[in-house]
Amino acid sequence: MLCSPLSFLSLISVFFFMRRYLSAMGFFDSDLSYPTVRSERMKHKRRRLVQGPNSYFMDVKCPNCTTVTKVYSHAATIVECKSCNKKLSRPTGGKAKLAQGCSFRRKTDH
């Protein structure tokens, strides 16, 4: 059985309307219960599935005397080495910027 030209055109218009409607609704490609690691990293610390801070403590090794100093990742003051007084990090308004040649290790959460 062949369709009349009018019904065929109405089927096409319904198809394109539904296609536009469904794309405008923005269906999710992933399940919200199991977000990807990349999407969780990009979210605000309070908007994640499991809330957690962005800051951390780290052990910073001085390049001159190899003394290890604990430094907060978002330190608001200049951190200097206790033995040689070399500047290890400086504040930038967000995360602290480490000095040239300093190596660091992120401390564990507990």
LUMTIMI-538429 format. One record per atom (N, C-alpha, C): residue number from 1; atom name; z, x, y. Coordinates in nm, 3 decimals. Atoms other than C-alpha are relative to their C-alpha. Example, Ala and Ser with C-alpha at 12.3 -4.5 7.8 and 13.67 -1.06 7.14 Angstrom:
// residues 2
<firo=1; tiza=N; z=0.000; x=0.089; y=-0.119> $
<firo=1; tiza=CA; z=0.780; x=1.230; y=-0.450> $
<firo=1; tiza=C; z=0.000; x=0.090; y=0.120> $
<firo=2; tiza=N; z=-0.006; x=-0.082; y=-0.119> $
<firo=2; tiza=CA; z=0.714; x=1.367; y=-0.106> $
<firo=2; tiza=C; z=0.073; x=-0.077; y=0.109> $
//
This chain:
// residues 110
<firo=1; tiza=N; z=0.000; x=0.084; y=-0.117> $
<firo=1; tiza=CA; z=0.000; x=0.000; y=0.000> $
<firo=1; tiza=C; z=0.000; x=0.088; y=0.124> $
<firo=2; tiza=N; z=0.012; x=-0.077; y=-0.123> $
<firo=2; tiza=CA; z=-0.103; x=0.141; y=0.336> $
<firo=2; tiza=C; z=0.081; x=-0.063; y=0.111> $
<firo=3; tiza=N; z=-0.076; x=0.048; y=-0.116> $
<firo=3; tiza=CA; z=0.104; x=0.115; y=0.649> $
<firo=3; tiza=C; z=-0.096; x=-0.033; y=0.112> $
<firo=4; tiza=N; z=0.080; x=0.030; y=-0.118> $
<firo=4; tiza=CA; z=-0.035; x=-0.044; y=0.957> $
<firo=4; tiza=C; z=0.024; x=0.110; y=0.103> $
<firo=5; tiza=N; z=-0.017; x=-0.106; y=-0.100> $
<firo=5; tiza=CA; z=-0.088; x=0.193; y=1.251> $
<firo=5; tiza=C; z=0.124; x=-0.020; y=0.086> $
<firo=6; tiza=N; z=-0.117; x=0.026; y=-0.082> $
<firo=6; tiza=CA; z=0.191; x=0.023; y=1.444> $
<firo=6; tiza=C; z=0.128; x=0.042; y=-0.071> $
<firo=7; tiza=N; z=-0.121; x=-0.037; y=0.073> $
<firo=7; tiza=CA; z=0.452; x=0.067; y=1.171> $
<firo=7; tiza=C; z=0.007; x=0.151; y=-0.022> $
<firo=8; tiza=N; z=0.002; x=-0.145; y=0.016> $
<firo=8; tiza=CA; z=0.341; x=0.427; y=1.115> $
<firo=8; tiza=C; z=0.050; x=0.069; y=0.127> $
<firo=9; tiza=N; z=-0.046; x=-0.057; y=-0.127> $
<firo=9; tiza=CA; z=0.393; x=0.504; y=1.485> $
<firo=9; tiza=C; z=0.149; x=-0.024; y=0.021> $
<firo=10; tiza=N; z=-0.143; x=0.027; y=-0.016> $
<firo=10; tiza=CA; z=0.732; x=0.337; y=1.480> $
<firo=10; tiza=C; z=0.083; x=0.090; y=-0.091> $
<firo=11; tiza=N; z=-0.070; x=-0.092; y=0.089> $
<firo=11; tiza=CA; z=0.834; x=0.549; y=1.179> $
<firo=11; tiza=C; z=0.007; x=0.140; y=0.059> $
<firo=12; tiza=N; z=0.002; x=-0.133; y=-0.062> $
<firo=12; tiza=CA; z=0.730; x=0.865; y=1.360> $
<firo=12; tiza=C; z=0.096; x=0.005; y=0.118> $
<firo=13; tiza=N; z=-0.090; x=0.000; y=-0.115> $
<firo=13; tiza=CA; z=0.917; x=0.766; y=1.675> $
<firo=13; tiza=C; z=0.146; x=-0.003; y=-0.044> $
<firo=14; tiza=N; z=-0.137; x=0.002; y=0.052> $
<firo=14; tiza=CA; z=1.231; x=0.688; y=1.471> $
<firo=14; tiza=C; z=0.038; x=0.139; y=-0.052> $
<firo=15; tiza=N; z=-0.026; x=-0.134; y=0.053> $
<firo=15; tiza=CA; z=1.201; x=1.026; y=1.299> $
<firo=15; tiza=C; z=0.033; x=0.097; y=0.113> $
<firo=16; tiza=N; z=-0.024; x=-0.092; y=-0.110> $
<firo=16; tiza=CA; z=1.177; x=1.216; y=1.628> $
<firo=16; tiza=C; z=0.126; x=-0.036; y=0.078> $
<firo=17; tiza=N; z=-0.124; x=0.041; y=-0.066> $
<firo=17; tiza=CA; z=1.456; x=1.009; y=1.783> $
<firo=17; tiza=C; z=0.120; x=0.049; y=-0.079> $
<firo=18; tiza=N; z=-0.112; x=-0.045; y=0.083> $
<firo=18; tiza=CA; z=1.688; x=1.086; y=1.489> $
<firo=18; tiza=C; z=0.014; x=0.152; y=0.004> $
<firo=19; tiza=N; z=-0.004; x=-0.146; y=-0.006> $
<firo=19; tiza=CA; z=1.593; x=1.453; y=1.501> $
<firo=19; tiza=C; z=0.063; x=0.047; y=0.130> $
<firo=20; tiza=N; z=-0.058; x=-0.036; y=-0.129> $
<firo=20; tiza=CA; z=1.677; x=1.472; y=1.870> $
<firo=20; tiza=C; z=0.147; x=-0.040; y=0.006> $
<firo=21; tiza=N; z=-0.137; x=0.049; y=-0.002> $
<firo=21; tiza=CA; z=1.996; x=1.268; y=1.826> $
<firo=21; tiza=C; z=0.091; x=0.090; y=-0.083> $
<firo=22; tiza=N; z=-0.083; x=-0.083; y=0.086> $
<firo=22; tiza=CA; z=2.125; x=1.480; y=1.538> $
<firo=22; tiza=C; z=0.017; x=0.140; y=0.056> $
<firo=23; tiza=N; z=-0.014; x=-0.133; y=-0.058> $
<firo=23; tiza=CA; z=2.052; x=1.807; y=1.716> $
<firo=23; tiza=C; z=0.088; x=-0.003; y=0.124> $
<firo=24; tiza=N; z=-0.083; x=0.012; y=-0.120> $
<firo=24; tiza=CA; z=2.224; x=1.681; y=2.032> $
<firo=24; tiza=C; z=0.147; x=-0.014; y=-0.035> $
<firo=25; tiza=N; z=-0.139; x=0.017; y=0.040> $
<firo=25; tiza=CA; z=2.539; x=1.593; y=1.840> $
<firo=25; tiza=C; z=0.064; x=0.134; y=-0.033> $
<firo=26; tiza=N; z=-0.053; x=-0.133; y=0.026> $
<firo=26; tiza=CA; z=2.579; x=1.957; y=1.737> $
<firo=26; tiza=C; z=0.087; x=0.006; y=-0.123> $
<firo=27; tiza=N; z=-0.078; x=-0.009; y=0.123> $
<firo=27; tiza=CA; z=2.691; x=1.937; y=1.378> $
<firo=27; tiza=C; z=0.037; x=0.145; y=-0.027> $
<firo=28; tiza=N; z=-0.051; x=-0.134; y=0.028> $
<firo=28; tiza=CA; z=2.895; x=2.235; y=1.262> $
<firo=28; tiza=C; z=-0.071; x=0.060; y=-0.120> $
<firo=29; tiza=N; z=0.059; x=-0.072; y=0.112> $
<firo=29; tiza=CA; z=2.737; x=2.496; y=1.040> $
<firo=29; tiza=C; z=0.105; x=0.049; y=-0.097> $
<firo=30; tiza=N; z=-0.106; x=-0.053; y=0.086> $
<firo=30; tiza=CA; z=3.073; x=2.603; y=0.900> $
<firo=30; tiza=C; z=0.118; x=-0.096; y=0.000> $
<firo=31; tiza=N; z=-0.119; x=0.082; y=0.015> $
<firo=31; tiza=CA; z=3.396; x=2.445; y=0.788> $
<firo=31; tiza=C; z=0.108; x=0.052; y=0.094> $
<firo=32; tiza=N; z=-0.103; x=-0.043; y=-0.094> $
<firo=32; tiza=CA; z=3.673; x=2.451; y=1.049> $
<firo=32; tiza=C; z=0.126; x=0.049; y=-0.069> $
<firo=33; tiza=N; z=-0.116; x=-0.047; y=0.074> $
<firo=33; tiza=CA; z=3.934; x=2.511; y=0.779> $
<firo=33; tiza=C; z=-0.013; x=0.146; y=-0.041> $
<firo=34; tiza=N; z=0.025; x=-0.138; y=0.043> $
<firo=34; tiza=CA; z=3.774; x=2.844; y=0.686> $
<firo=34; tiza=C; z=-0.092; x=0.070; y=0.101> $
<firo=35; tiza=N; z=0.085; x=-0.066; y=-0.100> $
<firo=35; tiza=CA; z=3.650; x=3.015; y=1.005> $
<firo=35; tiza=C; z=-0.031; x=0.144; y=-0.041> $
<firo=36; tiza=N; z=0.037; x=-0.137; y=0.030> $
<firo=36; tiza=CA; z=3.474; x=3.348; y=0.987> $
<firo=36; tiza=C; z=0.090; x=0.096; y=0.079> $
<firo=37; tiza=N; z=-0.082; x=-0.101; y=-0.068> $
<firo=37; tiza=CA; z=3.653; x=3.668; y=1.088> $
<firo=37; tiza=C; z=-0.053; x=0.025; y=0.140> $
<firo=38; tiza=N; z=0.061; x=-0.025; y=-0.131> $
<firo=38; tiza=CA; z=3.407; x=3.718; y=1.374> $
<firo=38; tiza=C; z=0.037; x=-0.110; y=0.099> $
<firo=39; tiza=N; z=-0.032; x=0.110; y=-0.092> $
<firo=39; tiza=CA; z=3.470; x=3.372; y=1.521> $
<firo=39; tiza=C; z=0.148; x=-0.001; y=0.036> $
<firo=40; tiza=N; z=-0.144; x=-0.005; y=-0.029> $
<firo=40; tiza=CA; z=3.848; x=3.416; y=1.493> $
<firo=40; tiza=C; z=0.032; x=0.112; y=0.099> $
<firo=41; tiza=N; z=-0.023; x=-0.111; y=-0.092> $
<firo=41; tiza=CA; z=3.834; x=3.751; y=1.675> $
<firo=41; tiza=C; z=-0.038; x=-0.037; y=0.142> $
<firo=42; tiza=N; z=0.050; x=0.036; y=-0.132> $
<firo=42; tiza=CA; z=3.644; x=3.594; y=1.964> $
<firo=42; tiza=C; z=0.088; x=-0.105; y=0.068> $
<firo=43; tiza=N; z=-0.081; x=0.107; y=-0.058> $
<firo=43; tiza=CA; z=3.893; x=3.309; y=2.014> $
<firo=43; tiza=C; z=0.122; x=0.056; y=0.073> $
<firo=44; tiza=N; z=-0.124; x=-0.032; y=-0.071> $
<firo=44; tiza=CA; z=4.195; x=3.314; y=2.244> $
<firo=44; tiza=C; z=0.113; x=0.008; y=-0.101> $
<firo=45; tiza=N; z=-0.109; x=-0.023; y=0.096> $
<firo=45; tiza=CA; z=4.518; x=3.424; y=2.076> $
<firo=45; tiza=C; z=0.077; x=-0.128; y=-0.034> $
<firo=46; tiza=N; z=-0.070; x=0.126; y=0.028> $
<firo=46; tiza=CA; z=4.664; x=3.071; y=2.100> $
<firo=46; tiza=C; z=-0.091; x=-0.105; y=-0.063> $
<firo=47; tiza=N; z=0.095; x=0.098; y=0.052> $
<firo=47; tiza=CA; z=4.346; x=2.893; y=1.983> $
<firo=47; tiza=C; z=-0.045; x=0.033; y=-0.143> $
<firo=48; tiza=N; z=0.038; x=-0.037; y=0.136> $
<firo=48; tiza=CA; z=4.313; x=3.072; y=1.648> $
<firo=48; tiza=C; z=0.064; x=-0.093; y=-0.100> $
<firo=49; tiza=N; z=-0.057; x=0.083; y=0.106> $
<firo=49; tiza=CA; z=4.382; x=2.898; y=1.319> $
<firo=49; tiza=C; z=0.145; x=0.041; y=-0.026> $
<firo=50; tiza=N; z=-0.136; x=-0.053; y=0.008> $
<firo=50; tiza=CA; z=4.689; x=3.122; y=1.280> $
<firo=50; tiza=C; z=0.019; x=0.084; y=0.125> $
<firo=51; tiza=N; z=-0.019; x=-0.068; y=-0.127> $
<firo=51; tiza=CA; z=4.820; x=3.232; y=1.618> $
<firo=51; tiza=C; z=0.054; x=0.141; y=-0.021> $
<firo=52; tiza=N; z=-0.047; x=-0.137; y=0.009> $
<firo=52; tiza=CA; z=4.876; x=3.602; y=1.671> $
<firo=52; tiza=C; z=-0.033; x=0.076; y=0.127> $
<firo=53; tiza=N; z=0.024; x=-0.074; y=-0.124> $
<firo=53; tiza=CA; z=4.897; x=3.855; y=1.954> $
<firo=53; tiza=C; z=-0.121; x=0.091; y=-0.010> $
<firo=54; tiza=N; z=0.110; x=-0.096; y=-0.008> $
<firo=54; tiza=CA; z=4.611; x=4.076; y=2.068> $
<firo=54; tiza=C; z=0.053; x=0.142; y=0.017> $
<firo=55; tiza=N; z=-0.057; x=-0.131; y=-0.028> $
<firo=55; tiza=CA; z=4.848; x=4.364; y=2.149> $
<firo=55; tiza=C; z=0.062; x=0.060; y=-0.125> $
<firo=56; tiza=N; z=-0.057; x=-0.073; y=0.113> $
<firo=56; tiza=CA; z=4.991; x=4.627; y=1.918> $
<firo=56; tiza=C; z=0.059; x=0.131; y=0.050> $
<firo=57; tiza=N; z=-0.052; x=-0.132; y=-0.030> $
<firo=57; tiza=CA; z=5.183; x=4.954; y=1.915> $
<firo=57; tiza=C; z=-0.083; x=0.103; y=-0.076> $
<firo=58; tiza=N; z=0.076; x=-0.106; y=0.067> $
<firo=58; tiza=CA; z=5.016; x=5.283; y=1.826> $
<firo=58; tiza=C; z=0.069; x=0.133; y=0.019> $
<firo=59; tiza=N; z=-0.046; x=-0.138; y=-0.009> $
<firo=59; tiza=CA; z=5.108; x=5.643; y=1.758> $
<firo=59; tiza=C; z=-0.113; x=0.081; y=0.061> $
<firo=60; tiza=N; z=0.100; x=-0.081; y=-0.070> $
<firo=60; tiza=CA; z=4.923; x=5.869; y=2.002> $
<firo=60; tiza=C; z=0.040; x=0.146; y=-0.012> $
<firo=61; tiza=N; z=-0.026; x=-0.143; y=0.015> $
<firo=61; tiza=CA; z=4.895; x=6.241; y=1.931> $
<firo=61; tiza=C; z=-0.053; x=0.075; y=0.122> $
<firo=62; tiza=N; z=0.038; x=-0.079; y=-0.117> $
<firo=62; tiza=CA; z=4.890; x=6.474; y=2.229> $
<firo=62; tiza=C; z=-0.096; x=0.111; y=-0.044> $
<firo=63; tiza=N; z=0.094; x=-0.105; y=0.040> $
<firo=63; tiza=CA; z=4.589; x=6.711; y=2.216> $
<firo=63; tiza=C; z=0.051; x=0.142; y=0.027> $
<firo=64; tiza=N; z=-0.052; x=-0.134; y=-0.032> $
<firo=64; tiza=CA; z=4.789; x=7.002; y=2.367> $
<firo=64; tiza=C; z=0.105; x=0.047; y=-0.100> $
<firo=65; tiza=N; z=-0.114; x=-0.045; y=0.080> $
<firo=65; tiza=CA; z=5.111; x=7.011; y=2.168> $
<firo=65; tiza=C; z=0.015; x=-0.075; y=-0.132> $
<firo=66; tiza=N; z=0.001; x=0.082; y=0.123> $
<firo=66; tiza=CA; z=5.037; x=6.761; y=1.882> $
<firo=66; tiza=C; z=0.130; x=-0.077; y=-0.021> $
<firo=67; tiza=N; z=-0.117; x=0.086; y=0.009> $
<firo=67; tiza=CA; z=5.352; x=6.561; y=1.960> $
<firo=67; tiza=C; z=-0.046; x=-0.145; y=-0.008> $
<firo=68; tiza=N; z=0.037; x=0.141; y=0.018> $
<firo=68; tiza=CA; z=5.334; x=6.198; y=1.847> $
<firo=68; tiza=C; z=0.090; x=-0.087; y=0.087> $
<firo=69; tiza=N; z=-0.072; x=0.090; y=-0.089> $
<firo=69; tiza=CA; z=5.435; x=5.931; y=2.102> $
<firo=69; tiza=C; z=-0.042; x=-0.143; y=-0.029> $
<firo=70; tiza=N; z=0.031; x=0.142; y=0.017> $
<firo=70; tiza=CA; z=5.459; x=5.554; y=2.059> $
<firo=70; tiza=C; z=-0.048; x=-0.056; y=0.133> $
<firo=71; tiza=N; z=0.058; x=0.058; y=-0.122> $
<firo=71; tiza=CA; z=5.240; x=5.369; y=2.310> $
<firo=71; tiza=C; z=-0.036; x=-0.145; y=-0.029> $
<firo=72; tiza=N; z=0.038; x=0.141; y=0.008> $
<firo=72; tiza=CA; z=5.197; x=4.995; y=2.369> $
<firo=72; tiza=C; z=-0.146; x=-0.013; y=0.043> $
<firo=73; tiza=N; z=0.144; x=0.009; y=-0.026> $
<firo=73; tiza=CA; z=4.830; x=4.892; y=2.367> $
<firo=73; tiza=C; z=-0.031; x=-0.057; y=0.139> $
<firo=74; tiza=N; z=0.021; x=0.059; y=-0.132> $
<firo=74; tiza=CA; z=4.865; x=4.692; y=2.690> $
<firo=74; tiza=C; z=0.104; x=0.053; y=0.100> $
<firo=75; tiza=N; z=-0.102; x=-0.061; y=-0.087> $
<firo=75; tiza=CA; z=5.099; x=4.935; y=2.870> $
<firo=75; tiza=C; z=-0.041; x=-0.013; y=0.146> $
<firo=76; tiza=N; z=0.026; x=0.021; y=-0.142> $
<firo=76; tiza=CA; z=5.129; x=4.866; y=3.243> $
<firo=76; tiza=C; z=0.036; x=0.122; y=0.083> $
<firo=77; tiza=N; z=-0.035; x=-0.122; y=-0.071> $
<firo=77; tiza=CA; z=5.250; x=5.217; y=3.334> $
<firo=77; tiza=C; z=-0.068; x=0.119; y=-0.067> $
<firo=78; tiza=N; z=0.058; x=-0.123; y=0.057> $
<firo=78; tiza=CA; z=5.121; x=5.570; y=3.280> $
<firo=78; tiza=C; z=0.097; x=0.055; y=-0.104> $
<firo=79; tiza=N; z=-0.082; x=-0.057; y=0.107> $
<firo=79; tiza=CA; z=5.248; x=5.718; y=2.953> $
<firo=79; tiza=C; z=-0.031; x=0.149; y=-0.007> $
<firo=80; tiza=N; z=0.016; x=-0.145; y=0.005> $
<firo=80; tiza=CA; z=5.307; x=6.094; y=2.946> $
<firo=80; tiza=C; z=0.066; x=0.056; y=-0.125> $
<firo=81; tiza=N; z=-0.059; x=-0.070; y=0.114> $
<firo=81; tiza=CA; z=5.384; x=6.336; y=2.664> $
<firo=81; tiza=C; z=0.138; x=0.052; y=0.042> $
<firo=82; tiza=N; z=-0.136; x=-0.040; y=-0.036> $
<firo=82; tiza=CA; z=5.757; x=6.415; y=2.654> $
<firo=82; tiza=C; z=0.017; x=0.151; y=0.006> $
<firo=83; tiza=N; z=-0.020; x=-0.145; y=0.003> $
<firo=83; tiza=CA; z=5.714; x=6.784; y=2.580> $
<firo=83; tiza=C; z=-0.085; x=0.074; y=0.103> $
<firo=84; tiza=N; z=0.087; x=-0.075; y=-0.092> $
<firo=84; tiza=CA; z=5.417; x=6.893; y=2.795> $
<firo=84; tiza=C; z=-0.041; x=-0.079; y=0.125> $
<firo=85; tiza=N; z=0.026; x=0.085; y=-0.118> $
<firo=85; tiza=CA; z=5.395; x=6.605; y=3.052> $
<firo=85; tiza=C; z=-0.148; x=-0.026; y=0.025> $
<firo=86; tiza=N; z=0.142; x=0.035; y=-0.014> $
<firo=86; tiza=CA; z=5.023; x=6.548; y=2.988> $
<firo=86; tiza=C; z=-0.012; x=-0.152; y=-0.006> $
<firo=87; tiza=N; z=0.020; x=0.145; y=0.000> $
<firo=87; tiza=CA; z=4.905; x=6.193; y=3.065> $
<firo=87; tiza=C; z=-0.074; x=-0.041; y=-0.127> $
<firo=88; tiza=N; z=0.062; x=0.046; y=0.124> $
<firo=88; tiza=CA; z=4.829; x=6.015; y=2.737> $
<firo=88; tiza=C; z=-0.079; x=-0.128; y=0.019> $
<firo=89; tiza=N; z=0.072; x=0.125; y=-0.024> $
<firo=89; tiza=CA; z=4.725; x=5.673; y=2.868> $
<firo=89; tiza=C; z=0.025; x=-0.046; y=0.142> $
<firo=90; tiza=N; z=-0.014; x=0.055; y=-0.134> $
<firo=90; tiza=CA; z=4.671; x=5.491; y=3.194> $
<firo=90; tiza=C; z=-0.032; x=-0.149; y=-0.007> $
<firo=91; tiza=N; z=0.025; x=0.144; y=0.002> $
<firo=91; tiza=CA; z=4.677; x=5.117; y=3.269> $
<firo=91; tiza=C; z=-0.135; x=-0.033; y=0.064> $
<firo=92; tiza=N; z=0.129; x=0.043; y=-0.056> $
<firo=92; tiza=CA; z=4.350; x=4.934; y=3.339> $
<firo=92; tiza=C; z=0.001; x=-0.147; y=0.040> $
<firo=93; tiza=N; z=-0.006; x=0.143; y=-0.030> $
<firo=93; tiza=CA; z=4.470; x=4.578; y=3.397> $
<firo=93; tiza=C; z=0.000; x=-0.083; y=-0.127> $
<firo=94; tiza=N; z=-0.002; x=0.065; y=0.132> $
<firo=94; tiza=CA; z=4.430; x=4.489; y=3.029> $
<firo=94; tiza=C; z=0.056; x=0.099; y=-0.099> $
<firo=95; tiza=N; z=-0.043; x=-0.103; y=0.094> $
<firo=95; tiza=CA; z=4.443; x=4.741; y=2.750> $
<firo=95; tiza=C; z=0.013; x=0.134; y=0.072> $
<firo=96; tiza=N; z=-0.017; x=-0.133; y=-0.057> $
<firo=96; tiza=CA; z=4.565; x=5.090; y=2.830> $
<firo=96; tiza=C; z=-0.112; x=0.090; y=-0.049> $
<firo=97; tiza=N; z=0.108; x=-0.092; y=0.035> $
<firo=97; tiza=CA; z=4.296; x=5.357; y=2.834> $
<firo=97; tiza=C; z=0.061; x=0.134; y=-0.038> $
<firo=98; tiza=N; z=-0.053; x=-0.128; y=0.046> $
<firo=98; tiza=CA; z=4.374; x=5.669; y=2.631> $
<firo=98; tiza=C; z=-0.072; x=0.115; y=0.069> $
<firo=99; tiza=N; z=0.058; x=-0.119; y=-0.063> $
<firo=99; tiza=CA; z=4.316; x=6.014; y=2.778> $
<firo=99; tiza=C; z=-0.100; x=0.066; y=-0.095> $
<firo=100; tiza=N; z=0.102; x=-0.071; y=0.078> $
<firo=100; tiza=CA; z=4.029; x=6.234; y=2.661> $
<firo=100; tiza=C; z=0.068; x=0.093; y=-0.101> $
<firo=101; tiza=N; z=-0.050; x=-0.088; y=0.105> $
<firo=101; tiza=CA; z=4.104; x=6.408; y=2.331> $
<firo=101; tiza=C; z=0.121; x=-0.053; y=-0.074> $
<firo=102; tiza=N; z=-0.116; x=0.058; y=0.070> $
<firo=102; tiza=CA; z=4.398; x=6.186; y=2.230> $
<firo=102; tiza=C; z=-0.047; x=-0.077; y=-0.122> $
<firo=103; tiza=N; z=0.029; x=0.079; y=0.120> $
<firo=103; tiza=CA; z=4.387; x=6.054; y=1.876> $
<firo=103; tiza=C; z=0.114; x=-0.099; y=-0.018> $
<firo=104; tiza=N; z=-0.103; x=0.103; y=0.016> $
<firo=104; tiza=CA; z=4.573; x=5.738; y=1.781> $
<firo=104; tiza=C; z=-0.011; x=-0.064; y=-0.137> $
<firo=105; tiza=N; z=-0.007; x=0.076; y=0.125> $
<firo=105; tiza=CA; z=4.680; x=5.536; y=1.479> $
<firo=105; tiza=C; z=0.074; x=-0.129; y=0.031> $
<firo=106; tiza=N; z=-0.063; x=0.129; y=-0.024> $
<firo=106; tiza=CA; z=4.758; x=5.167; y=1.497> $
<firo=106; tiza=C; z=0.118; x=-0.018; y=-0.093> $
<firo=107; tiza=N; z=-0.120; x=0.021; y=0.080> $
<firo=107; tiza=CA; z=5.111; x=5.088; y=1.380> $
<firo=107; tiza=C; z=-0.013; x=-0.130; y=-0.078> $
<firo=108; tiza=N; z=0.001; x=0.123; y=0.080> $
<firo=108; tiza=CA; z=5.170; x=4.825; y=1.112> $
<firo=108; tiza=C; z=0.076; x=-0.109; y=0.075> $
<firo=109; tiza=N; z=-0.058; x=0.114; y=-0.070> $
<firo=109; tiza=CA; z=5.286; x=4.478; y=1.214> $
<firo=109; tiza=C; z=0.151; x=-0.012; y=-0.017> $
<firo=110; tiza=N; z=-0.143; x=0.015; y=0.022> $
<firo=110; tiza=CA; z=5.638; x=4.514; y=1.075> $
<firo=110; tiza=C; z=0.073; x=0.129; y=0.006> $
//
